Amino acid sequence: MSKPTILVTGAGGQIGTVLTESLRKRYGRDQVIATDIRPDSHPDGIFEQLDIMNQERLTQLIQDYKITQIYHLVAILSANGEKNPLRTWQINMDSLFNVLEAARNHKIDRIFFPSSIAIYGPNAPAFNTPQFSYLDPTTVYGISKVAAENWCNYYFSKYGLDIRSLRYPGIISYQSQAGGGTTDYAVDIFHEALDKGSFSCFLSQHTKLPMIYMEDAVRATMELMECPSEQIKIRTSYNLAGLSFTPEEIAGEIKKHIPDFTIQYNPDFRQAIADSWPASIDDSSARKDWGWKPAFDLEKMTSEMLIQLKNKRQVT
């Protein structure tokens, strides 16, 4: 496959910030066009302001830059989505349709669409949730992701669009702040530990959720997109796992580095969302089909997060 020309939507978000830079390192800075509704979200490379709801503007950028791949990262996440469900549905679904139709009309080679563990609900097995399971999400974000997975499969089956997807667990990163998800505590806890020495958690101490370190998430995304088409057996979305832990467990790991760190538990509306999600994920299909394997466990991730955040504070 020749070097792709890539358009990233939502490039200023938690995933987009890191993935865009990784793509530029892999394929070349001028081969990756970052877009976001917020101006100057990626000042160190080609950036175009884009409201993804504007179909004409999206089409124009595809034509102007001769785009061959799209990474569509725009979405309103779980916790923020519950504040305005109808708006969340509109943005999450209409933005996807804009991308799918543009890709179909302009013969885009490959598309990446991120799904989420939010597709699962209370009737899915809580532990080692299988690739194929009952889907009854309790948030509009999860509902939109289930619908989107099926639409992606439809466009693959009917139009031959090469669409690939991962069901991300909670993503932990030092590069950027999280964006309104139920798993955000696992990012915020590191900042608060370093800045204040304490943390107030909006989930209970025993709430176990699937997580993944950003480096693993980005690597999984790029490995999936670089995989030969014949190896991609699932066209809805692949389960992806990294590690699973509770707030109490991650707090204990942080205390190994910051002995005086304390945590309080004050569950809010996000507790009900978390209670409907899996505690761990079976990603054996990803491992079998394209060789996925995470590199970070809780101990390694915690150490890396604290080192990187300390370095950032020294620089700033």
ZAVEX-387726 format. One record per residue (C-alpha): y, x, z. Coordinates in steps of 0.5 Angstrom, whole numbers, padded with zeros to 4 digits, always signed. Layout:
! residues N
YXZ ...
//
This chain:
! residues 316
+0000+0000+0000 +0007+0003-0002 +0012+0004+0003 +0015-0003+0005 +0022-0006+0006 +0022-0010+0012 +0027-0015+0015 +0026-0017+0022 +0029-0023+0025 +0031-0023+0032 +0032-0016+0032 +0036-0016+0039 +0031-0019+0043 +0026-0016+0048 +0021-0014+0043 +0026-0014+0037 +0030-0008+0040 +0024-0004+0041 +0019-0006+0035 +0025-0005+0030 +0026+0002+0032 +0019+0004+0032 +0018+0001+0025 +0024+0005+0023 +0021+0012+0025 +0014+0010+0022 +0017+0007+0015 +0024+0010+0015 +0031+0008+0017 +0033+0005+0011 +0027+0001+0010 +0028-0004+0016 +0034-0009+0016 +0035-0011+0023 +0038-0018+0023 +0040-0023+0029 +0045-0028+0031 +0049-0023+0035 +0053-0018+0032 +0052-0011+0032 +0045-0012+0035 +0042-0005+0032 +0048-0001+0031 +0044+0005+0029 +0041+0003+0022 +0042-0003+0017 +0044-0009+0021 +0046-0016+0018 +0048-0022+0022 +0044-0028+0021 +0043-0035+0024 +0036-0036+0022 +0037-0043+0021 +0041-0042+0015 +0036-0042+0009 +0041-0039+0004 +0043-0033+0008 +0036-0031+0009 +0034-0032+0002 +0040-0028+0000 +0038-0022+0005 +0031-0022+0002 +0034-0022-0005 +0039-0017-0004 +0034-0012+0000 +0028-0013-0004 +0024-0015+0002 +0017-0014+0002 +0015-0016+0010 +0018-0020+0015 +0017-0020+0022 +0020-0026+0025 +0021-0026+0032 +0026-0031+0034 +0025-0036+0039 +0027-0039+0045 +0022-0037+0051 +0018-0041+0056 +0023-0042+0062 +0030-0043+0058 +0026-0047+0053 +0025-0052+0059 +0032-0053+0060 +0033-0056+0053 +0026-0058+0050 +0029-0061+0043 +0033-0056+0042 +0028-0051+0043 +0023-0055+0039 +0028-0055+0033 +0030-0047+0033 +0023-0045+0034 +0020-0049+0029 +0025-0050+0024 +0026-0042+0024 +0019-0041+0022 +0019-0046+0016 +0025-0042+0014 +0021-0036+0014 +0015-0039+0011 +0019-0042+0005 +0023-0036+0004 +0016-0032+0004 +0013-0037-0001 +0018-0037-0006 +0020-0030-0006 +0012-0027-0006 +0013-0023+0001 +0007-0019+0002 +0006-0020+0009 +0009-0024+0015 +0008-0022+0023 +0009-0028+0027 +0009-0028+0035 +0005-0033+0039 +0004-0033+0046 -0001-0034+0052 +0003-0040+0053 -0001-0044+0048 -0006-0045+0053 -0006-0050+0059 -0009-0052+0065 -0016-0054+0062 -0017-0048+0059 -0021-0043+0063 -0017-0039+0067 -0021-0032+0067 -0022-0029+0061 -0019-0034+0057 -0023-0034+0050 -0020-0034+0043 -0022-0041+0041 -0021-0045+0047 -0018-0052+0049 -0010-0052+0048 -0006-0057+0052 +0001-0053+0053 +0005-0056+0059 +0012-0053+0056 +0016-0054+0049 +0015-0047+0048 +0008-0047+0048 +0007-0053+0044 +0012-0050+0039 +0007-0044+0039 +0001-0048+0038 +0004-0052+0032 +0007-0046+0029 +0000-0042+0029 -0003-0048+0025 +0002-0048+0020 +0001-0041+0019 -0006-0042+0018 -0004-0047+0013 +0001-0043+0009 -0005-0038+0009 -0010-0043+0006 -0006-0047+0002 -0001-0041-0001 -0005-0035+0000 +0001-0032+0005 -0001-0026+0009 +0001-0028+0016 -0001-0025+0022 +0000-0026+0029 -0001-0024+0036 -0002-0028+0042 +0003-0024+0047 +0002-0024+0054 +0008-0022+0059 +0011-0016+0056 +0014-0011+0061 +0019-0006+0058 +0025-0001+0060 +0028-0001+0054 +0031-0008+0054 +0032-0014+0059 +0027-0020+0058 +0030-0026+0055 +0028-0032+0059 +0021-0032+0060 +0016-0034+0066 +0013-0027+0066 +0020-0024+0067 +0019-0022+0074 +0015-0017+0072 +0021-0013+0069 +0026-0015+0074 +0022-0013+0080 +0023-0006+0077 +0030-0006+0076 +0031-0009+0083 +0027-0004+0087 +0031+0001+0084 +0038-0002+0085 +0037-0006+0092 +0030-0004+0095 +0028-0011+0095 +0026-0017+0090 +0026-0024+0091 +0020-0027+0086 +0020-0034+0083 +0013-0034+0083 +0008-0034+0089 +0005-0028+0091 -0002-0029+0089 +0000-0032+0082 -0004-0027+0077 -0002-0027+0070 -0004-0023+0063 +0001-0018+0062 +0002-0012+0057 +0007-0006+0057 +0012-0005+0051 +0009+0001+0048 +0002-0003+0048 +0005-0009+0045 +0009-0005+0039 +0003-0001+0037 -0002-0007+0037 +0003-0011+0033 +0004-0005+0028 -0004-0004+0028 -0005-0011+0026 +0000-0011+0020 -0003-0004+0017 -0010-0007+0018 -0013-0008+0011 -0013-0016+0009 -0020-0017+0009 -0021-0015+0016 -0016-0020+0019 -0021-0026+0021 -0016-0030+0025 -0010-0033+0021 -0008-0037+0027 -0007-0032+0032 -0011-0026+0036 -0011-0026+0043 -0008-0020+0046 -0009-0017+0053 -0007-0011+0056 -0007-0012+0064 -0007-0018+0069 -0004-0017+0076 +0000-0021+0081 +0007-0020+0084 +0003-0018+0091 -0001-0013+0087 +0005-0010+0083 +0009-0010+0089 +0004-0006+0092 +0004-0001+0086 +0011+0000+0087 +0011+0001+0094 +0007+0008+0093 +0013+0010+0089 +0019+0007+0094 +0015+0006+0100 +0021+0002+0103 +0021-0003+0098 +0020-0010+0100 +0019-0017+0096 +0020-0024+0098 +0017-0030+0095 +0021-0036+0093 +0017-0040+0088 +0022-0045+0083 +0020-0049+0077 +0017-0043+0074 +0011-0043+0078 +0008-0050+0075 +0009-0046+0068 +0005-0040+0071 +0000-0044+0074 -0002-0047+0067 -0003-0041+0064 -0009-0036+0064 -0010-0031+0069 -0014-0026+0064 -0015-0026+0057 -0021-0025+0052 -0019-0021+0047 -0025-0019+0044 -0024-0021+0037 -0018-0017+0036 -0022-0011+0039 -0028-0012+0034 -0024-0014+0028 -0018-0009+0028 -0020-0004+0033 -0015-0006+0039 -0015-0002+0045 -0010-0002+0051 -0007+0005+0053 -0004+0002+0060 -0007+0000+0066 -0002-0002+0072 -0002+0005+0075 +0000+0008+0069 +0005+0003+0067 +0008+0002+0074 +0009+0010+0074 +0012+0010+0067 +0017+0004+0068 +0020+0008+0074 +0021+0014+0071 +0024+0011+0065 +0029+0007+0069 +0031+0013+0073 +0032+0017+0067 +0036+0011+0064 +0041+0011+0070 +0042+0018+0070 +0044+0018+0063 +0049+0012+0064 
//
